[in-house]
Each structure stands twice: as structure tokens, then as C-alpha cells.
Amino acid sequence: MDTNTTPTEKEPAAPDALQERHGPTVGMRTIKTAAAAAICALIYHFFDRSPAFACIGAIFGLGFNMESSKLNGGNRLFGTIIGGVIGMALYRVHLFFYPDGGRSLLLVPLVFLGTILLIVLCQVFWVGGVQPGGVVLCILLFNTPADSYISYALNRIFDTGVGVIVALFINRYFPRERVDRWLQKLWSCDTYLRYYWEERSWDTE
């Protein structure tokens, strides 16, 4: 009897990149993020003020739970504060030599120095603030008029704070567990109403 049989080889599993991908979904975090941005836009509508940076702060600050919201929001807020303060100070140095603002080679060493200061200060106060702080720093140095760099920085810090607060509020008072319970109650109520209507649908006279 021939016992030299070759065992059946299993087909290798497909790499993750080749596995079937599911389409995009709209989950709880998506809804809460959109709600946070919309609330910021609604608040600012009554003050005739642009809600752009507040909405950005809300979108950055909305995490999947309260702890992640604190981390994401803190990154955005503290990074904006640190980058804004450094940017204002360095742009003031630039205006000392170039009162009309504009572009100059002096901005090259200033952005070099500012980036180092940003990273060092973020290491001390808030590690995750480097990226958002760098955005504010570079905008202040390269893309802000000389007569509005202070107001720009202060307004951006304030608006970012508003957005982060709204995001924290949403995650604090509307956690997933609570919203799920509300949706279940709403669905139960809808089921009861449909049952009540179907049971008495014959009574139409």
C-alpha cells in the first residue's frame, strides 16, 4: 500500500491589505464630532464671528471617550497657546528690524529658533502640542499681517479653547453608553407605537 501521501496544504491567508474591506460607516463618534462642530457654528452665529477655529478645535478634541478627548483637546489647546506665544514674541523681533513686516531672511533663523523652543516647551508642559503649535507658529511668522499678528494669535487661542470645551462637554454629558440607552428607549417607544397602531388599525370609522 502506498502510504506516501502529500498532506493537503492550506491556502495562505490573504494579507490585510487584500482582505475584503468594509465600506465607510457613520458611527457614534462621527455623529458627536459633527454635533460638536455644529454647536460651535451655532454659538458663533449669534456673535457675528467666524467659527472656523472653534470648529477645528472641536473636531480635533472629540475623542472616542472622555480620556481621549482630554488628550486630543489638550494637544490642540496647549499647542496653540505655546505656539501662539512663541510666534508673537518672535514676530515682534522681526518687526523690530522690519517695521512693515513682509518676508525677509531673518524669518529663517526665527522659525528655526521658534521650532526648537516649541518642542522644548511642549516637552515640559504638553508633549502632544508640537504639531498644532507648529501650525500657529508658522502662520504667525509667514502669513499674518504686521498689524494683526497679536489679535490673530489671541483669537485663535480663544476660539480653539471654545471648540475644545464643546468637545469635552459632548463627551462628558453624552457618552456612548448613555446615547445607546436613549436610542434603545426611542426604538422601544417606536415599536410600541407601531404595535398600538397596528392592533387598532381596523378601527377607522
C-alpha positions in Angstrom: 0.0 0.0 0.0 1.3 3.4 -0.9 1.5 5.5 2.2 3.5 8.3 0.7 0.7 10.8 0.6 1.1 14.5 0.4 -0.8 16.4 3.0 -3.2 19.0 1.8 -1.6 22.4 2.0 -3.7 25.2 3.4 -4.1 28.3 1.2 -2.1 31.1 2.8 -4.3 33.8 4.4 -4.5 37.0 2.3 -2.7 40.0 3.6 -4.7 42.6 5.5 -4.4 44.9 2.5 -6.0 42.3 0.2 -8.8 41.3 2.6 -12.3 42.4 1.9 -12.8 46.0 3.1 -16.0 47.3 4.5 -17.5 50.5 3.3 -17.5 53.7 5.3 -19.8 53.9 8.2 -21.4 56.6 10.3 -20.8 55.7 13.9 -21.4 57.4 17.3 -18.1 59.2 17.3 -18.9 60.6 13.8 -22.2 62.0 14.9 -20.8 63.5 18.1 -17.9 65.1 16.2 -20.3 66.6 13.7 -22.6 67.8 16.5 -19.7 69.5 18.3 -18.7 71.4 15.2 -22.3 72.4 14.5 -22.7 73.6 18.1 -19.7 75.8 17.7 -21.0 77.2 14.4 -24.4 77.9 16.1 -22.8 79.7 19.1 -20.6 81.9 16.9 -23.6 82.7 14.6 -25.1 84.9 17.4 -21.8 86.8 17.9 -21.2 87.6 14.2 -17.8 85.9 14.5 -16.1 83.3 12.4 -16.4 79.8 14.0 -13.6 78.3 11.9 -11.0 77.7 14.6 -13.6 76.8 17.2 -14.9 74.1 14.8 -11.4 72.9 14.2 -10.8 72.7 17.9 -14.0 70.7 18.4 -13.1 68.3 15.7 -9.6 67.8 17.0 -10.9 67.5 20.6 -13.6 64.9 20.1 -12.1 61.5 21.0 -13.8 58.1 21.4 -14.1 58.7 25.1 -13.5 61.4 27.7 -9.9 60.5 28.3 -9.0 60.6 24.6 -10.9 63.9 24.3 -8.8 65.4 27.1 -5.7 64.2 25.3 -6.7 65.4 21.8 -8.1 68.6 23.1 -5.1 69.3 25.3 -2.8 68.7 22.3 -4.7 71.3 20.3 -5.2 73.9 23.0 -1.8 73.8 24.7 0.0 73.5 21.4 -1.9 76.6 20.1 -1.1 78.5 23.3 2.6 77.7 23.2 3.0 78.2 19.5 1.0 81.4 19.7 3.1 82.9 22.5 6.4 82.0 20.8 5.1 83.2 17.4 4.1 86.6 18.8 7.4 87.1 20.6 9.5 86.1 17.5 7.4 88.1 15.1 7.9 91.1 17.4 11.6 90.7 17.0 11.1 90.6 13.2 9.1 93.8 13.3 11.9 95.5 15.3 14.1 95.1 12.2 11.4 95.2 9.6 8.6 97.5 10.9 6.4 97.0 7.8 6.5 93.2 8.2 6.8 91.2 5.0 9.2 88.5 4.1 12.9 88.6 5.0 15.8 86.2 5.5 15.5 87.0 9.3 12.5 84.7 9.4 14.7 81.7 8.6 16.6 81.7 11.9 13.5 82.8 13.7 11.5 79.8 12.6 14.5 77.6 13.4 14.7 79.0 16.9 10.9 79.0 17.3 10.6 75.3 16.4 13.3 74.4 19.0 11.6 76.5 21.7 8.2 75.0 20.8 9.5 71.4 21.1 11.3 72.1 24.3 8.3 73.8 25.9 5.9 71.1 24.8 8.2 68.6 26.4 7.8 70.5 29.6 4.1 71.3 29.5 2.3 69.2 26.9 4.2 66.7 24.7 1.4 66.3 22.1 1.2 70.0 21.4 4.1 70.2 18.9 2.2 69.8 15.7 -0.7 72.2 16.3 1.7 74.6 17.9 3.9 74.5 14.8 0.9 75.3 12.6 0.2 78.5 14.6 3.9 79.4 14.8 4.4 79.2 11.1 1.2 81.1 10.2 2.2 83.9 12.6 5.7 84.2 11.1 4.9 83.8 7.4 1.3 84.5 6.8 0.0 87.2 9.2 -0.1 90.9 8.5 2.1 93.1 10.8 -0.9 94.9 12.2 -2.9 91.9 13.2 -0.5 89.2 14.4 -1.4 89.7 18.1 -5.1 89.7 17.5 -4.8 86.6 15.3 -2.9 84.7 17.9 -5.2 85.6 20.8 -8.3 84.9 18.8 -7.0 81.6 17.7 -6.2 80.6 21.3 -9.6 81.7 22.4 -11.5 80.0 19.6 -9.6 76.8 20.0 -10.4 76.8 23.7 -14.1 77.2 22.9 -14.0 74.3 20.5 -12.2 72.0 22.9 -14.7 72.9 25.7 -17.6 72.0 23.4 -15.9 68.7 22.5 -15.4 67.9 26.2 -19.0 68.8 27.0 -20.3 66.5 24.3 -18.2 63.5 25.5 -18.8 64.3 29.2 -22.6 64.5 29.0 -23.3 62.3 26.0 -21.1 59.2 26.4 -21.8 56.3 24.1 -23.5 54.2 26.8 -26.0 57.0 27.6 -26.8 57.7 23.9 -27.2 54.0 23.3 -29.7 53.8 26.1 -31.6 56.7 24.7 -31.7 55.2 21.2 -32.9 51.9 22.6 -35.7 53.7 24.5 -36.6 55.6 21.4 -36.7 52.4 19.4 -38.8 50.7 22.0 -41.2 53.6 22.0 -41.4 53.5 18.2 -42.0 49.7 18.3 -44.8 50.2 20.9 -46.5 52.9 18.9 -46.4 50.8 15.7 -47.8 47.8 17.6 -50.5 50.0 19.1 -51.4 51.4 15.7 -51.5 48.0 14.0 -53.6 46.4 16.7 -56.3 49.1 16.2 -55.9 49.8 12.6 -59.3 48.2 11.9 -61.0 50.9 14.0 -61.2 53.6 11.2 -64.8 54.6 11.5 
